[in-house]
Every structure is written in structure tokens, then in C-alpha cells.
Amino acid sequence: MIGINRRSATENGYALGDPALKSRAKLTWSLRRPGRRLLHLFFKGHKSVPLYARGTGPALPKRQLEQGIIRRRMNFPFTPQPHDWRLDWDALRDEFQFVRDMEGCPQDPVYHAEGDVAIHTRMVCESLVENRRWRELAPAERAIVFAASLLHDVAKPATTREENGRVTSRGHSKRGEIMARALLWQMGAPFQAREQAANLVRYHQLPFFLIDSHDARRKLFTASQTARCDLLALVAEADARGRICDDRRRLLDNIALFAQYSLEQGCPNAPRKFPSDHSRFLYFRKEDRDPDYLAFDDTICEVIVMSGLPGAGKDHWIAASGPEWPVISLDELRHEMKIAPTENQGPVVARARENARECLRRKQSFIWNATNISRQLREHCISLCAAYNARVRIVYVETGAAALAEQNRLRDRGVPPEVINRLLARWEPPDLTEAHRVEVVIR
């Protein structure tokens, strides 16, 4: 299960349009504030996403207050509203650098005869706004789908290149997920809504080809854990209608088949369910497993894998809420081994893994305390735990951007901003395809 812990309250799942979305959300800092000292989150080959340096969180601009960016639920600015449903593209262009970055970014004319990425994105948003099913969504869901549609190709300027005489932007969906997450985090979007939007960006092409995939069921189940399939179909439909190409009809047919398939498989608007946490854990770790098989739970101990940016509050959670288990802390090992965060971390990780093996051999539960900010980093520890039949619980700790900068500034061993920016460029919060249980703690 996923638990959302906001200090004293716990909310489960990713249900949207319900009270779970009414979480505390503080606006951290705006995307563009002239005259402020800036750091930048760089994406190779792309203009940067600005981040304020430590302790320089700005006051909330009046314009953003009026637009309702800071809300207890998702309310993406400029989302068309009833009754006129007007799309103010000029306002979007004026407000967001990423919209302007799309201008002049080429696309393969075979699939996008309409022109550059900005033209396509505008057509996608216009198509979405005309969709009756989008208009009938709850306001929070409309905002999420609109944000995902606006951001679905946000990484194309970073990934577009020419190969063999053709324009390609291979990898833009995955890069776009991370960029969308950083942008929405800076805007103070609530965790659940932000992650839903970011994962809609991540999987926005899936409905185009899923029905022809040899492992369609597994891909569907994976996507359903973080992205609602009915909302994903809406984003994909807008993407297909917002282009000029010869195979639009085929794309729309595939999207309809995707929606029908997700309904048949029991995950049209919620994560696909499994007989047990252990059944789900094994299904996503091993090929050719029956998703309905109730796996025998032979786990021998539990490992809590901490995850979160430096300064988010992982140490605080361990001290205040963690069990009395041994803690393998990469920060402490770095200090003990006199290795700075900017230096090669290989020796630190090797020492930590050996300490973990000692605990696992004794069937001793323990806490692995590190940033583990990406799936790849977490997998180093999780694969080791799985090899010893340990139960895995991920505790993900997050705070707002301004609070993160301040908390990191106050740490005894603060992490340099350039290291945090490198971590943000790989930022993937955990999901239920990785562990028996995921607990999200919003501070």
C-alpha cells in the first residue's frame, strides 16, 4: 500500500477529486522572479529551470495569488474554466519559459506536419478543451489533465536531434516526467496531483502502441500504479487530435482499445490490484508471473529504505517515527570515511552494502538511510534485500522547495546546491512497483 502522511494525518492511494487532494500545500517560489539570486537545474542541451539559492525563497506574487496557484488541491494556472472554456495561450506563453522554448523546436513532418512543438502543444490544449469528457471531470482532475497536456512534450527541446536524416526526440517522455515534476514542485502543487500529472507525461505515448505490444498487460499494470488510465486516454487523445498526420485514425483507434483494455483488466481509474503486497512485489520483479497468484510470504525481516532530497527530513523521521533498528546512513559513512558529497561515492555505497549484508545474514531488520532519489539508486538496495527475502518498505520524505533550501542550510553537513540540482535532474519518487509498501511523508 501507499500511505500519505501529512504529519498526523494518513491518506492512502492516488484517488483524485476527493478529500485526499485537500492537502496542505505551500507555494515555495515562482518560476521566474527577476532580480533574485538564482541557481539552475540544467537539462543537457536545454534552457534551465531556475531554482532559488539557499534561503532566498521569495514572497508570493500578487498575480499568482489571484490566479489561485496556492490551493489545497491542484489548480494549475490558466486551466480553462466554465462557462466559456477559454484557452489563453498568450498568457501561458508570457508566464512560462518552457512554452517559449518549444517555439522553433522541429518535429518529424511525417508525424507532425503542423509544425514545431509549440504549434503542436497549442493544438493539443485546444483539442483537450473541446473534449466533453474532459469538461465533465472534477475541477482538480481537469487541472491535472490540462497540466499534463501542456507539459507532455516539455522535454522535446532537450531531446530533439537528427538521426539518419530524420528528426527524433527519443526519450522525451521520461525526461519530460522529471521536468514536469520539478516545475510543479516549484509551483507548490500537492504531491498526489503533481505525481499524477508527471506520470501522465511519462506515459502519454503508451495508449498509442500498447495494444500492439507483446507484454501489453505488464506495461498497463505498471502504468496504472502511478497514472490513471482514463486520464491517460484523455491526454493521448488530445495529443493525437492536436497534430496533422496520415495515421491519426489509427492512433485514435488504439487509444480507444487502450481504454477498453484497461477496463477489462480492472484498472480504468485506479491502480491494478494484486492478491497481496508480496504478490505485487514479486510480479514486478520477475517475468511471466500470474498477477492473480497469491504468493507465499517467505520474507525473513523488513528493511526500511529512506528516500528524499537532502534536507527533506529523513533523519527527523527516523528519530521521531522510525523503529529501534540499526541505521545504515550514507551521510554518516561519508563523514566517517572523509568523503565529500561531490566526490566519488563508490566506496561509501560499497561499505553500506556490506553492512546491509551483515544484517540480512542475521535476519536483522534495519533502516537504509540515503537520498535514493531515483529508481535506479533505490534498486541497488532493493535488489539486495529481495535476494535475501526481506520485506521492503520505502519511506519517502518531501518538503517544499523553500523549506528544503532552508533546512539544508541549517544542517551540520549541508549538501552543496549543485549536488541537489544534480539529484533533481534524476528525481523519481518511489511507487508500488518497487516495494511491498510505500509511505509518503509530506513535511
C-alpha positions in Angstrom: 0.0 0.0 0.0 1.0 3.6 -0.3 0.4 5.8 2.7 0.4 9.6 2.5 1.4 11.0 5.9 1.0 14.7 6.5 2.4 14.9 9.9 -0.6 13.5 11.9 -2.9 12.5 9.0 -2.6 9.5 6.8 -4.2 9.2 3.3 -4.0 6.1 1.1 -3.8 5.8 -2.6 -3.8 8.2 -5.5 -7.6 8.9 -5.7 -8.2 12.3 -7.3 -11.1 14.7 -6.8 -11.6 13.6 -3.2 -10.7 14.9 0.2 -7.2 13.3 -0.1 -6.4 16.1 -2.6 -7.1 18.8 0.0 -3.6 18.5 1.5 -1.6 21.3 2.8 0.5 22.8 0.0 2.7 25.8 0.4 3.8 27.9 -2.6 7.5 27.7 -2.5 8.9 30.0 -5.1 7.8 31.2 -8.5 9.3 30.1 -11.8 10.6 33.5 -12.8 11.4 36.4 -10.5 13.8 39.0 -11.8 16.4 40.4 -9.5 16.7 37.3 -7.3 19.8 35.2 -6.8 19.3 32.0 -8.8 20.6 28.5 -9.1 19.6 26.5 -12.2 18.5 22.9 -12.7 20.2 22.1 -16.0 19.0 19.6 -18.6 21.6 18.9 -21.2 21.0 20.8 -24.4 18.1 22.7 -22.9 17.5 26.0 -21.2 17.5 25.8 -17.5 14.7 25.6 -14.9 15.6 28.3 -12.3 15.8 27.4 -8.7 16.4 29.9 -5.9 19.6 29.5 -3.9 19.6 28.5 -0.3 17.4 30.6 1.9 16.2 33.0 -0.8 12.5 31.9 -1.1 10.6 35.0 -2.5 7.3 36.4 -1.4 4.2 35.2 -3.2 3.5 37.4 -6.2 0.1 39.1 -6.2 -0.7 37.8 -9.7 -0.1 34.2 -8.6 -2.4 34.8 -5.6 -5.1 36.0 -7.9 -4.6 33.0 -10.2 -5.0 30.6 -7.3 -1.8 28.7 -7.6 -1.6 28.1 -3.9 -4.6 25.9 -3.1 -5.3 22.9 -1.1 -5.9 21.0 -4.3 -4.5 21.1 -7.8 -5.4 24.3 -9.6 -2.9 24.7 -12.4 -2.9 28.3 -13.6 -4.7 29.2 -16.8 -6.7 26.0 -16.8 -9.8 26.9 -18.9 -12.8 27.3 -16.8 -16.6 27.1 -17.4 -18.5 28.5 -18.9 -16.6 29.9 -21.9 -13.6 27.4 -21.6 -11.3 30.0 -23.0 -7.7 28.9 -23.6 -5.4 31.9 -23.0 -2.3 30.8 -24.9 -0.7 34.2 -24.9 -0.9 34.3 -21.1 0.7 30.8 -21.0 3.5 32.0 -23.3 4.1 35.1 -21.3 4.2 33.2 -18.0 6.3 30.1 -18.7 9.7 29.9 -20.3 9.2 26.3 -21.2 6.3 27.3 -23.5 8.6 29.8 -25.3 11.3 27.2 -25.5 9.0 25.0 -27.6 8.9 27.6 -30.4 11.1 26.7 -33.3 11.8 23.2 -32.0 11.3 21.0 -35.1 9.4 17.7 -35.3 9.3 14.9 -37.9 6.8 16.1 -40.6 5.7 12.5 -41.1 4.1 12.6 -37.6 3.8 16.3 -37.1 3.1 18.2 -40.3 1.5 21.0 -38.3 4.9 22.5 -37.4 7.0 23.0 -34.3 6.4 21.8 -30.8 4.7 25.0 -29.7 2.2 24.8 -32.5 1.5 21.1 -31.7 1.2 21.8 -28.0 -1.3 24.6 -28.5 -3.4 22.4 -30.8 -3.3 19.6 -28.1 -4.6 22.0 -25.5 -7.3 23.3 -27.8 -8.4 19.8 -28.6 -8.5 18.9 -24.9 -10.6 21.9 -24.0 -13.1 20.9 -26.7 -13.4 17.4 -25.3 -16.7 16.9 -23.4 -15.3 14.1 -21.2 -12.6 16.5 -20.0 -15.1 19.2 -19.2 -17.1 16.7 -17.2 -14.2 15.9 -14.9 -14.0 17.3 -11.4 -12.1 20.7 -11.3 -9.0 19.2 -9.7 -8.9 16.4 -12.3 -9.4 18.9 -15.2 -6.4 20.9 -13.9 -4.2 17.8 -13.7 -5.1 16.7 -17.2 -4.6 20.2 -18.6 -1.2 20.5 -16.9 -0.1 17.1 -18.3 -1.3 18.0 -21.8 0.6 21.4 -21.7 3.7 19.6 -20.4 3.5 16.4 -22.4 6.3 17.5 -24.8 8.2 19.8 -22.4 11.4 17.8 -22.9 11.4 17.8 -26.7 13.7 20.9 -26.9 16.2 18.9 -24.7 16.0 15.7 -26.6 15.3 16.7 -30.3 18.1 15.7 -32.7 18.6 14.5 -36.2 19.4 10.8 -36.9 19.7 9.4 -40.4 18.1 12.5 -41.9 15.0 12.3 -39.6 14.1 14.4 -36.6 13.7 12.4 -33.4 13.0 13.2 -29.8 13.5 9.8 -28.4 13.4 9.8 -24.6 11.3 12.9 -24.2 8.6 11.2 -22.2 10.9 10.1 -19.5 12.8 13.4 -19.4 9.5 15.2 -19.5 8.3 13.5 -16.4 11.2 14.7 -14.4 11.0 18.3 -15.8 7.2 18.4 -15.2 7.8 17.2 -11.6 10.3 19.9 -10.9 8.2 22.7 -12.4 5.1 21.7 -10.5 7.0 21.2 -7.2 8.3 24.8 -7.6 4.8 26.0 -8.0 3.6 24.3 -4.8 1.4 21.6 -6.4 0.2 19.0 -3.9 2.1 15.7 -4.0 -0.6 13.5 -5.3 -1.8 15.8 -8.0 1.8 16.6 -9.1 2.7 13.0 -9.4 -0.4 12.2 -11.3 0.4 14.9 -13.8 4.1 14.0 -14.1 3.3 10.3 -14.7 0.7 11.2 -17.3 3.6 13.0 -19.1 5.7 9.9 -18.6 3.2 7.5 -20.2 1.4 9.8 -22.6 2.5 7.7 -25.6 1.6 4.4 -24.1 -2.0 4.3 -25.5 -0.6 4.7 -29.0 1.1 1.4 -29.1 0.1 -0.7 -26.0 -2.4 -2.8 -27.9 0.4 -4.0 -30.3 2.9 -4.8 -27.5 3.8 -8.4 -26.7 3.8 -7.5 -23.0 0.8 -5.2 -23.0 -0.6 -6.4 -19.7 2.5 -5.8 -17.8 3.0 -2.4 -19.3 -0.6 -1.5 -18.5 -0.3 -2.7 -14.9 3.0 -0.8 -14.4 1.5 2.5 -15.7 -1.7 2.1 -13.7 0.2 2.2 -10.4 1.0 5.9 -10.9 -1.2 7.2 -13.8 -4.9 6.8 -14.1 -5.7 5.1 -17.3 -8.9 7.1 -18.1 -7.0 10.4 -17.7 -4.1 9.0 -19.7 -6.5 8.2 -22.6 -7.7 11.8 -22.5 -4.1 13.2 -22.7 -3.3 10.7 -25.6 -6.5 11.6 -27.5 -5.7 15.3 -27.3 -2.1 14.5 -28.4 -3.5 12.6 -31.4 -6.1 15.2 -32.4 -3.6 18.0 -32.0 -1.5 17.1 -34.9 -1.6 16.7 -38.7 -0.5 13.2 -39.8 -1.7 10.4 -42.0 -2.2 7.8 -39.2 -4.4 9.8 -36.8 -7.3 7.5 -37.2 -5.1 4.5 -36.3 -3.9 6.4 -33.2 -7.4 7.2 -32.1 -8.5 3.6 -32.6 -5.5 2.4 -30.5 -6.4 4.8 -27.7 -10.0 3.5 -27.7 -8.7 0.0 -27.5 -6.3 1.0 -24.6 -9.3 2.4 -22.7 -11.3 -0.8 -23.3 -8.3 -3.0 -22.3 -7.7 -1.1 -19.1 -11.4 -1.6 -18.2 -11.2 -5.3 -19.0 -8.1 -5.6 -16.8 -9.7 -3.9 -13.9 -7.6 -0.7 -13.8 -9.5 2.0 -15.7 -9.2 4.7 -13.0 -7.2 3.1 -10.2 -4.0 1.0 -9.7 -4.4 -2.6 -10.7 -4.9 -4.7 -7.5 -3.0 -7.8 -6.5 -3.8 -10.5 -4.0 -1.2 -9.3 -1.6 1.7 -6.8 -1.2 4.1 -9.7 -1.7 2.3 -10.9 -4.8 2.6 -7.4 -6.3 6.3 -7.1 -5.3 7.2 -10.4 -7.0 5.1 -9.7 -10.1 7.0 -6.5 -10.9 10.4 -8.1 -10.2 10.0 -11.3 -12.2 8.8 -12.0 -15.7 5.9 -14.3 -16.6 4.2 -14.2 -13.1 0.5 -14.6 -12.8 -0.8 -11.3 -11.4 -3.6 -13.1 -9.6 -1.5 -15.7 -7.9 -1.3 -15.4 -4.1 2.4 -15.7 -3.4 3.6 -17.4 -0.2 5.2 -14.7 2.0 8.6 -16.1 3.0 10.1 -12.8 4.0 12.6 -13.0 6.9 12.8 -9.4 8.0 11.9 -5.9 7.0 14.1 -3.1 5.5 13.0 0.5 5.5 14.6 2.3 2.5 14.5 6.0 3.1 14.2 8.3 0.1 14.1 12.0 -0.3 16.2 15.1 -1.3 18.9 16.2 1.2 17.3 18.4 3.9 13.8 16.9 3.3 13.7 15.5 6.9 14.7 11.8 6.6 16.8 11.9 9.8 13.9 13.6 11.6 11.5 10.9 10.6 13.9 8.2 11.7 14.4 9.9 15.1 10.7 10.6 15.6 8.8 7.8 13.9 11.3 5.1 13.0 11.6 1.8 14.8 14.6 1.0 17.0 16.6 -0.8 14.3 20.2 -0.4 13.1 20.5 2.5 10.7 22.9 2.4 7.8 23.4 6.0 7.0 25.4 7.0 3.9 25.8 10.5 5.4 27.4 9.1 8.5 29.6 6.8 6.4 30.7 9.7 4.3 31.7 11.6 7.4 33.5 8.6 8.8 35.3 7.9 5.6 36.0 11.6 5.0 34.4 11.6 1.5 32.6 14.7 0.4 29.2 14.5 -1.4 30.8 15.9 -4.5 33.4 13.1 -4.6 33.1 9.5 -5.9 30.5 7.7 -3.8 31.5 4.2 -4.8 33.5 3.4 -1.6 30.6 4.7 0.6 28.0 2.6 -1.2 30.2 -0.5 -1.0 30.7 -0.1 2.7 26.9 0.4 3.2 26.1 -2.7 1.1 28.5 -4.8 3.2 26.9 -3.6 6.4 23.5 -4.4 4.9 24.6 -7.9 4.0 25.7 -8.5 7.6 22.2 -7.5 8.9 20.4 -9.6 6.3 22.5 -12.7 7.1 21.4 -12.3 10.7 17.8 -11.8 9.6 18.0 -8.4 11.3 15.6 -5.6 10.2 17.3 -2.3 9.5 16.9 1.2 8.0 18.9 2.2 4.9 19.2 6.0 5.1 20.2 7.7 1.8 18.8 10.1 -0.7 17.7 7.2 -3.1 16.1 9.9 -5.2 15.8 7.7 -8.4 14.5 4.3 -9.1 18.0 3.2 -10.2 19.6 4.3 -6.9 16.9 2.6 -4.9 17.2 -0.6 -6.9 20.8 -1.1 -5.6 19.4 -1.6 -2.1 16.1 -3.2 -3.0 17.7 -5.9 -5.2 20.0 -6.9 -2.3 17.0 -7.0 0.1 15.0 -9.1 -2.4 17.9 -11.6 -2.8 17.7 -12.3 1.0 13.9 -12.4 1.0 13.5 -9.2 3.0 10.3 -7.2 3.1 10.8 -3.7 1.6 9.2 -0.6 2.9 10.1 2.7 1.3 9.6 5.9 3.3 9.7 8.9 1.0 10.1 12.3 2.7 9.4 15.5 0.9 9.1 19.2 1.7 8.5 22.4 -0.2 11.4 23.9 -2.2 11.9 26.9 0.0 11.7 24.8 3.2 14.2 22.3 1.6 16.7 25.1 0.9 16.4 26.4 4.5 16.6 23.0 6.2 19.6 22.1 4.1 21.2 25.5 5.1 20.7 24.6 8.8 22.2 21.1 8.6 25.6 20.5 10.2 26.8 18.9 7.0 24.8 20.7 4.3 24.8 19.4 0.8 26.1 21.9 -1.9 23.3 23.3 -4.1 24.9 21.9 -7.2 24.6 18.4 -5.8 20.9 18.9 -5.1 20.4 20.2 -8.6 22.0 17.0 -10.0 19.7 15.0 -7.9 16.6 16.9 -9.1 17.6 16.1 -12.6 17.1 12.4 -11.7 14.1 12.9 -9.3 11.7 9.9 -9.3 9.6 9.4 -6.1 9.0 5.7 -5.3 5.9 3.8 -6.4 4.3 0.4 -5.6 6.1 -1.4 -8.4 9.3 -1.2 -6.3 8.3 -2.3 -2.8 5.8 -4.0 -0.5 4.8 -0.7 0.9 5.4 3.0 0.2 4.9 5.6 2.8 4.9 9.3 1.7 5.6 11.8 4.4 4.9 15.4 3.4 6.5 17.9 5.8 
